[in-house]
Amino acid sequence: MAELKITLVKSTIGAIPKHKKTVQALGLKKLNKSVTKQDNAATRGMVNQVRHLVKVEEIN
């Protein structure tokens, strides 16, 4: 199954609280740190909500 590598590339300072909580729920804590998540609809929706703060790569 495919996976997504999600990297936080922009700070959440100044972001709306909903976006801060979404970034936290993805498991991202510090700038330029990455997490690997399963590629499913829930993860895609979370990434889509904070697409201006993260970089996403597909891993096979």
All heavy atoms as a GROMACS GRO file, in nm:
protein
  462
    1MET      N    1   0.084  -0.118   0.000
    1MET     CA    2   0.000   0.000   0.000
    1MET      C    3   0.089   0.125   0.000
    1MET      O    4   0.194   0.128   0.063
    1MET     CB    5  -0.091   0.000   0.122
    1MET     CG    6  -0.192   0.109   0.123
    1MET     SD    7  -0.311   0.080   0.255
    1MET     CE    8  -0.436   0.194   0.206
    2ALA      N    9   0.047   0.227  -0.068
    2ALA     CA   10   0.125   0.350  -0.078
    2ALA      C   11   0.123   0.427   0.054
    2ALA      O   12   0.030   0.415   0.133
    2ALA     CB   13   0.069   0.437  -0.190
    3GLU      N   14   0.228   0.503   0.073
    3GLU     CA   15   0.238   0.587   0.191
    3GLU      C   16   0.272   0.729   0.149
    3GLU      O   17   0.320   0.753   0.038
    3GLU     CB   18   0.346   0.533   0.286
    3GLU     CG   19   0.309   0.400   0.348
    3GLU     CD   20   0.409   0.358   0.454
    3GLU    OE1   21   0.525   0.403   0.450
    3GLU    OE2   22   0.370   0.281   0.542
    4LEU      N   23   0.249   0.822   0.240
    4LEU     CA   24   0.279   0.962   0.216
    4LEU      C   25   0.385   1.008   0.315
    4LEU      O   26   0.375   0.980   0.435
    4LEU     CB   27   0.155   1.050   0.235
    4LEU     CG   28   0.038   1.025   0.141
    4LEU    CD1   29  -0.081   1.111   0.183
    4LEU    CD2   30   0.076   1.055  -0.002
    5LYS      N   31   0.486   1.078   0.265
    5LYS     CA   32   0.585   1.142   0.351
    5LYS      C   33   0.546   1.288   0.360
    5LYS      O   34   0.546   1.360   0.260
    5LYS     CB   35   0.725   1.127   0.294
    5LYS     CG   36   0.832   1.190   0.378
    5LYS     CD   37   0.969   1.173   0.315
    5LYS     CE   38   1.075   1.243   0.398
    5LYS     NZ   39   1.206   1.239   0.331
    6ILE      N   40   0.511   1.332   0.481
    6ILE     CA   41   0.461   1.468   0.502
    6ILE      C   42   0.565   1.545   0.582
    6ILE      O   43   0.607   1.502   0.689
    6ILE     CB   44   0.327   1.465   0.577
    6ILE    CG1   45   0.229   1.372   0.505
    6ILE    CG2   46   0.269   1.604   0.592
    6ILE    CD1   47   0.110   1.332   0.588
    7THR      N   48   0.607   1.660   0.529
    7THR     CA   49   0.708   1.743   0.592
    7THR      C   50   0.651   1.882   0.620
    7THR      O   51   0.591   1.943   0.533
    7THR     CB   52   0.831   1.759   0.499
    7THR    OG1   53   0.876   1.630   0.460
    7THR    CG2   54   0.943   1.834   0.568
    8LEU      N   55   0.672   1.928   0.743
    8LEU     CA   56   0.628   2.062   0.781
    8LEU      C   57   0.731   2.163   0.731
    8LEU      O   58   0.846   2.160   0.775
    8LEU     CB   59   0.612   2.073   0.933
    8LEU     CG   60   0.555   2.204   0.989
    8LEU    CD1   61   0.413   2.226   0.938
    8LEU    CD2   62   0.556   2.202   1.140
    9VAL      N   63   0.692   2.250   0.637
    9VAL     CA   64   0.787   2.343   0.577
    9VAL      C   65   0.759   2.489   0.615
    9VAL      O   66   0.841   2.576   0.585
    9VAL     CB   67   0.791   2.331   0.423
    9VAL    CG1   68   0.847   2.196   0.382
    9VAL    CG2   69   0.656   2.356   0.362
   10LYS      N   70   0.647   2.516   0.679
   10LYS     CA   71   0.614   2.651   0.720
   10LYS      C   72   0.561   2.647   0.863
   10LYS      O   73   0.487   2.556   0.900
   10LYS     CB   74   0.510   2.711   0.625
   10LYS     CG   75   0.492   2.858   0.640
   10LYS     CD   76   0.406   2.915   0.529
   10LYS     CE   77   0.388   3.064   0.552
   10LYS     NZ   78   0.289   3.120   0.460
   11SER      N   79   0.597   2.745   0.943
   11SER     CA   80   0.559   2.750   1.082
   11SER      C   81   0.408   2.766   1.099
   11SER      O   82   0.341   2.829   1.017
   11SER     CB   83   0.630   2.866   1.151
   11SER     OG   84   0.587   2.880   1.284
   12THR      N   85   0.357   2.714   1.210
   12THR     CA   86   0.215   2.728   1.241
   12THR      C   87   0.188   2.854   1.323
   12THR      O   88   0.074   2.880   1.359
   12THR     CB   89   0.163   2.606   1.318
   12THR    OG1   90   0.240   2.589   1.436
   12THR    CG2   91   0.170   2.481   1.233
   13ILE      N   92   0.292   2.933   1.352
   13ILE     CA   93   0.271   3.060   1.422
   13ILE      C   94   0.187   3.150   1.333
   13ILE      O   95   0.219   3.171   1.217
   13ILE     CB   96   0.405   3.128   1.456
   13ILE    CG1   97   0.484   3.043   1.554
   13ILE    CG2   98   0.383   3.268   1.511
   13ILE    CD1   99   0.624   3.093   1.580
   14GLY      N  100   0.079   3.198   1.385
   14GLY     CA  101  -0.009   3.285   1.309
   14GLY      C  102  -0.117   3.210   1.233
   14GLY      O  103  -0.207   3.270   1.176
   15ALA      N  104  -0.109   3.075   1.230
   15ALA     CA  105  -0.212   2.996   1.163
   15ALA      C  106  -0.337   2.991   1.252
   15ALA      O  107  -0.329   3.009   1.373
   15ALA     CB  108  -0.162   2.855   1.136
   16ILE      N  109  -0.451   2.964   1.188
   16ILE     CA  110  -0.572   2.954   1.268
   16ILE      C  111  -0.566   2.827   1.354
   16ILE      O  112  -0.499   2.730   1.316
   16ILE     CB  113  -0.698   2.956   1.178
   16ILE    CG1  114  -0.703   2.838   1.083
   16ILE    CG2  115  -0.708   3.087   1.102
   16ILE    CD1  116  -0.833   2.828   1.006
   17PRO      N  117  -0.632   2.827   1.468
   17PRO     CA  118  -0.623   2.713   1.562
   17PRO      C  119  -0.659   2.578   1.500
   17PRO      O  120  -0.599   2.476   1.534
   17PRO     CB  121  -0.722   2.751   1.672
   17PRO     CG  122  -0.724   2.900   1.669
   17PRO     CD  123  -0.709   2.938   1.525
   18LYS      N  124  -0.755   2.577   1.408
   18LYS     CA  125  -0.794   2.451   1.345
   18LYS      C  126  -0.677   2.391   1.266
   18LYS      O  127  -0.656   2.271   1.268
   18LYS     CB  128  -0.914   2.476   1.252
   18LYS     CG  129  -0.972   2.353   1.190
   18LYS     CD  130  -1.095   2.388   1.108
   18LYS     CE  131  -1.157   2.264   1.048
   18LYS     NZ  132  -1.275   2.297   0.968
   19HIS      N  133  -0.600   2.475   1.199
   19HIS     CA  134  -0.485   2.427   1.122
   19HIS      C  135  -0.373   2.381   1.215
   19HIS      O  136  -0.304   2.282   1.186
   19HIS     CB  137  -0.436   2.535   1.027
   19HIS     CG  138  -0.530   2.562   0.914
   19HIS    ND1  139  -0.508   2.658   0.821
   19HIS    CD2  140  -0.649   2.506   0.880
   19HIS    CE1  141  -0.608   2.661   0.733
   19HIS    NE2  142  -0.696   2.569   0.770
   20LYS      N  143  -0.354   2.450   1.326
   20LYS     CA  144  -0.253   2.409   1.423
   20LYS      C  145  -0.285   2.269   1.477
   20LYS      O  146  -0.196   2.184   1.488
   20LYS     CB  147  -0.246   2.507   1.540
   20LYS     CG  148  -0.184   2.639   1.506
   20LYS     CD  149  -0.177   2.728   1.629
   20LYS     CE  150  -0.121   2.864   1.596
   20LYS     NZ  151  -0.108   2.949   1.714
   21LYS      N  152  -0.412   2.245   1.506
   21LYS     CA  153  -0.452   2.114   1.558
   21LYS      C  154  -0.439   2.005   1.453
   21LYS      O  155  -0.405   1.892   1.485
   21LYS     CB  156  -0.596   2.121   1.611
   21LYS     CG  157  -0.608   2.200   1.739
   21LYS     CD  158  -0.751   2.207   1.787
   21LYS     CE  159  -0.760   2.291   1.913
   21LYS     NZ  160  -0.897   2.305   1.960
   22THR      N  161  -0.464   2.039   1.328
   22THR     CA  162  -0.450   1.942   1.219
   22THR      C  163  -0.304   1.902   1.202
   22THR      O  164  -0.272   1.784   1.188
   22THR     CB  165  -0.506   1.999   1.088
   22THR    OG1  166  -0.642   2.035   1.108
   22THR    CG2  167  -0.496   1.898   0.976
   23VAL      N  168  -0.214   1.999   1.205
   23VAL     CA  169  -0.070   1.971   1.194
   23VAL      C  170  -0.026   1.884   1.311
   23VAL      O  171   0.048   1.787   1.294
   23VAL     CB  172   0.011   2.102   1.188
   23VAL    CG1  173   0.159   2.075   1.207
   23VAL    CG2  174  -0.013   2.174   1.056
   24GLN      N  175  -0.075   1.914   1.430
   24GLN     CA  176  -0.042   1.835   1.548
   24GLN      C  177  -0.096   1.693   1.537
   24GLN      O  178  -0.029   1.596   1.572
   24GLN     CB  179  -0.098   1.904   1.672
   24GLN     CG  180  -0.051   1.847   1.803
   24GLN     CD  181  -0.105   1.927   1.921
   24GLN    OE1  182  -0.210   1.992   1.912
   24GLN    NE2  183  -0.033   1.922   2.031
   25ALA      N  184  -0.217   1.678   1.484
   25ALA     CA  185  -0.278   1.546   1.467
   25ALA      C  186  -0.203   1.462   1.364
   25ALA      O  187  -0.203   1.339   1.372
   25ALA     CB  188  -0.424   1.562   1.427
   26LEU      N  189  -0.139   1.527   1.268
   26LEU     CA  190  -0.058   1.455   1.170
   26LEU      C  191   0.072   1.405   1.233
   26LEU      O  192   0.142   1.323   1.174
   26LEU     CB  193  -0.026   1.544   1.050
   26LEU     CG  194  -0.138   1.565   0.951
   26LEU    CD1  195  -0.104   1.677   0.854
   26LEU    CD2  196  -0.168   1.437   0.875
   27GLY      N  197   0.107   1.455   1.351
   27GLY     CA  198   0.228   1.411   1.419
   27GLY      C  199   0.348   1.500   1.393
   27GLY      O  200   0.460   1.463   1.423
   28LEU      N  201   0.323   1.618   1.339
   28LEU     CA  202   0.432   1.711   1.309
   28LEU      C  203   0.449   1.808   1.424
   28LEU      O  204   0.351   1.870   1.468
   28LEU     CB  205   0.402   1.786   1.179
   28LEU     CG  206   0.394   1.699   1.055
   28LEU    CD1  207   0.332   1.774   0.941
   28LEU    CD2  208   0.532   1.648   1.017
   29LYS      N  209   0.573   1.821   1.473
   29LYS     CA  210   0.597   1.908   1.587
   29LYS      C  211   0.693   2.021   1.555
   29LYS      O  212   0.674   2.132   1.600
   29LYS     CB  213   0.652   1.827   1.704
   29LYS     CG  214   0.553   1.725   1.754
   29LYS     CD  215   0.608   1.645   1.868
   29LYS     CE  216   0.505   1.541   1.913
   29LYS     NZ  217   0.554   1.458   2.019
   30LYS      N  218   0.797   1.992   1.479
   30LYS     CA  219   0.898   2.092   1.450
   30LYS      C  220   0.910   2.116   1.301
   30LYS      O  221   0.878   2.030   1.220
   30LYS     CB  222   1.034   2.048   1.504
   30LYS     CG  223   1.042   2.042   1.655
   30LYS     CD  224   1.182   2.011   1.698
   30LYS     CE  225   1.193   2.013   1.850
   30LYS     NZ  226   1.331   1.990   1.893
   31LEU      N  227   0.960   2.233   1.266
   31LEU     CA  228   0.981   2.270   1.128
   31LEU      C  229   1.081   2.176   1.061
   31LEU      O  230   1.181   2.136   1.123
   31LEU     CB  231   1.033   2.414   1.124
   31LEU     CG  232   1.003   2.499   1.003
   31LEU    CD1  233   0.855   2.501   0.973
   31LEU    CD2  234   1.054   2.638   1.024
   32ASN      N  235   1.056   2.139   0.938
   32ASN     CA  236   1.140   2.052   0.856
   32ASN      C  237   1.148   1.908   0.906
   32ASN      O  238   1.236   1.833   0.864
   32ASN     CB  239   1.282   2.109   0.839
   32ASN     CG  240   1.279   2.240   0.764
   32ASN    OD1  241   1.206   2.255   0.667
   32ASN    ND2  242   1.356   2.337   0.811
   33LYS      N  243   1.058   1.867   0.994
   33LYS     CA  244   1.050   1.728   1.037
   33LYS      C  245   0.944   1.656   0.954
   33LYS      O  246   0.848   1.717   0.909
   33LYS     CB  247   1.014   1.717   1.187
   33LYS     CG  248   1.119   1.777   1.277
   33LYS     CD  249   1.251   1.704   1.266
   33LYS     CE  250   1.354   1.767   1.356
   33LYS     NZ  251   1.484   1.704   1.344
   34SER      N  252   0.963   1.527   0.934
   34SER     CA  253   0.873   1.449   0.848
   34SER      C  254   0.810   1.334   0.924
   34SER      O  255   0.868   1.282   1.020
   34SER     CB  256   0.951   1.394   0.729
   34SER     OG  257   1.006   1.498   0.653
   35VAL      N  258   0.694   1.294   0.876
   35VAL     CA  259   0.627   1.174   0.926
   35VAL      C  260   0.580   1.094   0.804
   35VAL      O  261   0.560   1.150   0.696
   35VAL     CB  262   0.507   1.205   1.017
   35VAL    CG1  263   0.552   1.269   1.146
   35VAL    CG2  264   0.405   1.291   0.948
   36THR      N  265   0.563   0.965   0.822
   36THR     CA  266   0.512   0.879   0.717
   36THR      C  267   0.375   0.828   0.760
   36THR      O  268   0.360   0.774   0.869
   36THR     CB  269   0.607   0.760   0.694
   36THR    OG1  270   0.736   0.812   0.664
   36THR    CG2  271   0.560   0.675   0.577
   37LYS      N  272   0.277   0.849   0.675
   37LYS     CA  273   0.139   0.809   0.705
   37LYS      C  274   0.084   0.726   0.590
   37LYS      O  275   0.128   0.738   0.476
   37LYS     CB  276   0.049   0.932   0.722
   37LYS     CG  277   0.085   1.022   0.838
   37LYS     CD  278   0.040   0.960   0.966
   37LYS     CE  279   0.068   1.053   1.083
   37LYS     NZ  280   0.027   0.996   1.209
   38GLN      N  281  -0.014   0.640   0.620
   38GLN     CA  282  -0.082   0.562   0.518
   38GLN      C  283  -0.157   0.657   0.424
   38GLN      O  284  -0.210   0.759   0.468
   38GLN     CB  285  -0.183   0.468   0.583
   38GLN     CG  286  -0.122   0.363   0.672
   38GLN     CD  287  -0.098   0.233   0.599
   38GLN    OE1  288  -0.160   0.209   0.497
   38GLN    NE2  289  -0.010   0.151   0.650
   39ASP      N  290  -0.160   0.622   0.297
   39ASP     CA  291  -0.231   0.703   0.199
   39ASP      C  292  -0.377   0.660   0.196
   39ASP      O  293  -0.413   0.559   0.135
   39ASP     CB  294  -0.167   0.686   0.060
   39ASP     CG  295  -0.227   0.778  -0.042
   39ASP    OD1  296  -0.310   0.864  -0.006
   39ASP    OD2  297  -0.191   0.766  -0.160
   40ASN      N  298  -0.462   0.736   0.267
   40ASN     CA  299  -0.605   0.708   0.265
   40ASN      C  300  -0.682   0.841   0.262
   40ASN      O  301  -0.622   0.948   0.265
   40ASN     CB  302  -0.646   0.621   0.386
   40ASN     CG  303  -0.609   0.684   0.518
   40ASN    OD1  304  -0.612   0.805   0.534
   40ASN    ND2  305  -0.573   0.601   0.613
   41ALA      N  306  -0.812   0.833   0.254
   41ALA     CA  307  -0.894   0.953   0.239
   41ALA      C  308  -0.882   1.047   0.359
   41ALA      O  309  -0.879   1.170   0.342
   41ALA     CB  310  -1.039   0.914   0.218
   42ALA      N  311  -0.872   0.992   0.478
   42ALA     CA  312  -0.862   1.076   0.598
   42ALA      C  313  -0.732   1.155   0.599
   42ALA      O  314  -0.732   1.276   0.626
   42ALA     CB  315  -0.873   0.989   0.723
   43THR      N  316  -0.623   1.089   0.569
   43THR     CA  317  -0.493   1.157   0.566
   43THR      C  318  -0.489   1.260   0.454
   43THR      O  319  -0.440   1.371   0.473
   43THR     CB  320  -0.379   1.055   0.548
   43THR    OG1  321  -0.388   0.957   0.650
   43THR    CG2  322  -0.244   1.122   0.556
   44ARG      N  323  -0.542   1.225   0.338
   44ARG     CA  324  -0.545   1.320   0.225
   44ARG      C  325  -0.626   1.445   0.261
   44ARG      O  326  -0.589   1.556   0.225
   44ARG     CB  327  -0.605   1.255   0.102
   44ARG     CG  328  -0.517   1.153   0.036
   44ARG     CD  329  -0.418   1.219  -0.053
   44ARG     NE  330  -0.336   1.118  -0.120
   44ARG     CZ  331  -0.255   1.145  -0.218
   44ARG    NH1  332  -0.243   1.268  -0.262
   44ARG    NH2  333  -0.182   1.050  -0.272
   45GLY      N  334  -0.736   1.427   0.333
   45GLY     CA  335  -0.818   1.540   0.374
   45GLY      C  336  -0.746   1.631   0.471
   45GLY      O  337  -0.753   1.754   0.460
   46MET      N  338  -0.672   1.572   0.566
   46MET     CA  339  -0.596   1.651   0.661
   46MET      C  340  -0.485   1.729   0.590
   46MET      O  341  -0.463   1.848   0.617
   46MET     CB  342  -0.537   1.561   0.769
   46MET     CG  343  -0.641   1.500   0.860
   46MET     SD  344  -0.574   1.374   0.968
   46MET     CE  345  -0.492   1.473   1.090
   47VAL      N  346  -0.416   1.664   0.498
   47VAL     CA  347  -0.309   1.728   0.423
   47VAL      C  348  -0.365   1.840   0.336
   47VAL      O  349  -0.306   1.948   0.326
   47VAL     CB  350  -0.232   1.625   0.338
   47VAL    CG1  351  -0.142   1.693   0.238
   47VAL    CG2  352  -0.152   1.531   0.427
   48ASN      N  353  -0.480   1.816   0.276
   48ASN     CA  354  -0.541   1.917   0.191
   48ASN      C  355  -0.577   2.042   0.270
   48ASN      O  356  -0.567   2.154   0.220
   48ASN     CB  357  -0.665   1.860   0.122
   48ASN     CG  358  -0.717   1.950   0.014
   48ASN    OD1  359  -0.641   2.008  -0.061
   48ASN    ND2  360  -0.849   1.963   0.006
   49GLN      N  361  -0.616   2.025   0.394
   49GLN     CA  362  -0.654   2.138   0.478
   49GLN      C  363  -0.534   2.228   0.511
   49GLN      O  364  -0.549   2.348   0.525
   49GLN     CB  365  -0.717   2.086   0.608
   49GLN     CG  366  -0.777   2.194   0.694
   49GLN     CD  367  -0.845   2.138   0.816
   49GLN    OE1  368  -0.807   2.031   0.865
   49GLN    NE2  369  -0.942   2.208   0.867
   50VAL      N  370  -0.416   2.169   0.524
   50VAL     CA  371  -0.297   2.247   0.561
   50VAL      C  372  -0.191   2.242   0.450
   50VAL      O  373  -0.072   2.248   0.476
   50VAL     CB  374  -0.237   2.198   0.695
   50VAL    CG1  375  -0.330   2.229   0.810
   50VAL    CG2  376  -0.203   2.051   0.690
   51ARG      N  377  -0.236   2.234   0.325
   51ARG     CA  378  -0.144   2.219   0.212
   51ARG      C  379  -0.046   2.335   0.198
   51ARG      O  380   0.059   2.320   0.139
   51ARG     CB  381  -0.221   2.197   0.083
   51ARG     CG  382  -0.309   2.311   0.040
   51ARG     CD  383  -0.393   2.275  -0.081
   51ARG     NE  384  -0.489   2.381  -0.112
   51ARG     CZ  385  -0.609   2.392  -0.060
   51ARG    NH1  386  -0.652   2.301   0.027
   51ARG    NH2  387  -0.689   2.491  -0.094
   52HIS      N  388  -0.081   2.452   0.254
   52HIS     CA  389   0.008   2.567   0.247
   52HIS      C  390   0.120   2.560   0.350
   52HIS      O  391   0.213   2.640   0.346
   52HIS     CB  392  -0.073   2.697   0.264
   52HIS     CG  393  -0.148   2.703   0.393
   52HIS    ND1  394  -0.264   2.628   0.414
   52HIS    CD2  395  -0.126   2.772   0.507
   52HIS    CE1  396  -0.309   2.654   0.537
   52HIS    NE2  397  -0.228   2.740   0.594
   53LEU      N  398   0.115   2.465   0.443
   53LEU     CA  399   0.215   2.451   0.548
   53LEU      C  400   0.304   2.329   0.530
   53LEU      O  401   0.409   2.320   0.593
   53LEU     CB  402   0.147   2.440   0.686
   53LEU     CG  403   0.058   2.556   0.729
   53LEU    CD1  404  -0.012   2.521   0.861
   53LEU    CD2  405   0.138   2.684   0.744
   54VAL      N  406   0.264   2.234   0.447
   54VAL     CA  407   0.335   2.107   0.436
   54VAL      C  408   0.377   2.077   0.293
   54VAL      O  409   0.323   2.133   0.197
   54VAL     CB  410   0.250   1.990   0.490
   54VAL    CG1  411   0.219   2.007   0.636
   54VAL    CG2  412   0.123   1.971   0.410
   55LYS      N  413   0.473   1.984   0.281
   55LYS     CA  414   0.514   1.929   0.151
   55LYS      C  415   0.486   1.779   0.157
   55LYS      O  416   0.516   1.715   0.259
   55LYS     CB  417   0.664   1.954   0.130
   55LYS     CG  418   0.717   1.898  -0.002
   55LYS     CD  419   0.864   1.932  -0.022
   55LYS     CE  420   0.948   1.840   0.062
   55LYS     NZ  421   1.091   1.850   0.034
   56VAL      N  422   0.429   1.724   0.050
   56VAL     CA  423   0.387   1.585   0.051
   56VAL      C  424   0.458   1.511  -0.062
   56VAL      O  425   0.463   1.559  -0.175
   56VAL     CB  426   0.234   1.572   0.033
   56VAL    CG1  427   0.191   1.428   0.036
   56VAL    CG2  428   0.162   1.651   0.140
   57GLU      N  429   0.510   1.391  -0.030
   57GLU     CA  430   0.573   1.305  -0.130
   57GLU      C  431   0.510   1.166  -0.117
   57GLU      O  432   0.486   1.119  -0.006
   57GLU     CB  433   0.723   1.294  -0.106
   57GLU     CG  434   0.797   1.425  -0.110
   57GLU     CD  435   0.940   1.410  -0.062
   57GLU    OE1  436   1.002   1.304  -0.091
   57GLU    OE2  437   0.989   1.501   0.003
   58GLU      N  438   0.488   1.101  -0.229
   58GLU     CA  439   0.436   0.965  -0.227
   58GLU      C  440   0.551   0.867  -0.222
   58GLU      O  441   0.650   0.882  -0.292
   58GLU     CB  442   0.351   0.937  -0.352
   58GLU     CG  443   0.216   1.006  -0.348
   58GLU     CD  444   0.125   0.959  -0.458
   58GLU    OE1  445   0.138   0.844  -0.503
   58GLU    OE2  446   0.039   1.040  -0.499
   59ILE      N  447   0.536   0.765  -0.137
   59ILE     CA  448   0.635   0.660  -0.122
   59ILE      C  449   0.569   0.528  -0.159
   59ILE      O  450   0.460   0.497  -0.110
   59ILE     CB  451   0.688   0.652   0.022
   59ILE    CG1  452   0.751   0.786   0.063
   59ILE    CG2  453   0.789   0.539   0.037
   59ILE    CD1  454   0.790   0.792   0.209
   60ASN      N  455   0.632   0.452  -0.246
   60ASN     CA  456   0.574   0.322  -0.286
   60ASN      C  457   0.627   0.210  -0.200
   60ASN      O  458   0.732   0.206  -0.151
   60ASN     CB  459   0.606   0.293  -0.431
   60ASN     CG  460   0.528   0.389  -0.523
   60ASN    OD1  461   0.423   0.437  -0.485
   60ASN    ND2  462   0.583   0.417  -0.637
   0.00000   0.00000   0.00000
